[in-house]
Amino acid sequence: MKYYVGIDLGGTNVRVAKVSEDGKIVQDVIASSHGLEGPKVILDNIINLLRGFDLKDVVGIGLAIPGPVDADRNVITQATNIPGCEGYPFADVISREFDIPVYLDNDANAAGLAEAVLGSGKGYKTVYYLTHSTGIGGGLILNGKIHSGHKGYAGEVANVIVDPNAKQYDIYKNFNRGGVESVASGTAIGLIGKDLLGEDLVKGGSDVFKLASRGNETAQQIIDKMAKDFATCLAAISAIVAPDCFVIGGGVSHSSHLYFDKLKEYFKSMAHPAMREIPILVATLAEPGVLGAAMIAKSRDE
């Protein structure tokens, strides 16, 4: 039995797990990532955590990073939640320290890979994964491997325009007007909710979903519009990639019972007839990030 180590590095926490080749976690730990303290502190912390693991039968380590990664060069190209880490040699240093190959990729790609080989997308050749959460990220998985594309940007759809007439909030001033993340993410839902329902009722996107579930018509209209905008993005993806399935994960997807029926209806109304039956599935894994990080190493090992 081969084993792999997955490292899911976030701005707040880092989780490390030893995972069997069939996706079973046999040892894991979660700790502060020290994400704002610079790359050397982050790296030293990861190395110290790894020293607590039995690594003698580990054949690869995968490191999932928030933000784009150049998987060919094994470096971070844009450090979203861990400032100062662009280009830092995380993989090289960890590999030398433990004499084990180390592979980097984006965290959404990692979660998508986990869902493709272990979760909802298992059995499908081409899986397009989207994380529907604070932001919207994507990953394209082909035959159990991440397709990273030019400089690691394959699958990243946050800036795909779905409503060019949408209001542009200051937080999205560097995005295209009407990019899918700026109109359909959890953050965007919260901003729209504050505008239309008031800050007394809405502190964030989850409040809009709660109000919608209680019959608030304005909240329901916000969710309906979000579903249409998100479906517009999926329809565009389907025309280019024609995946065998979509898998949707992230915090917003936990409210899938409130918008997935609408999402599927809108998708079918916009997609090419040959694409309309593509399944749109909810992600099922409880720990896709760290499992996906381990599966990065497995996919490269193969």
Secondary structure, 3 states (H helix, E strand, C coil): CCEEEEEEECCCEEEEEEEECCCCEEEEEEEECCCCCCHHHHHHHHHHHHCCCCCCCEEEEEEEECCCEECCCCEECCCCCCCCCCCCCHHHHHHHHHCCCEEEEEHHHHHHHHHHHCCCCCCCCEEEEEEECCCEEEEEEECCEECCCHHHCCCCCCCCECCCCCCCCHHHCCCCCCEHHHHHCHHHHHHHHHHHHCCCCCCCHHHHHHHHHCCCHHHHHHHHHHHHHHHHHHHHHHHHHCCCEEEEECHHHHHHHHCHHHHHHHHHHHCCHHHCCCCEEECCCCCHHHHHHHHHHHHHHC
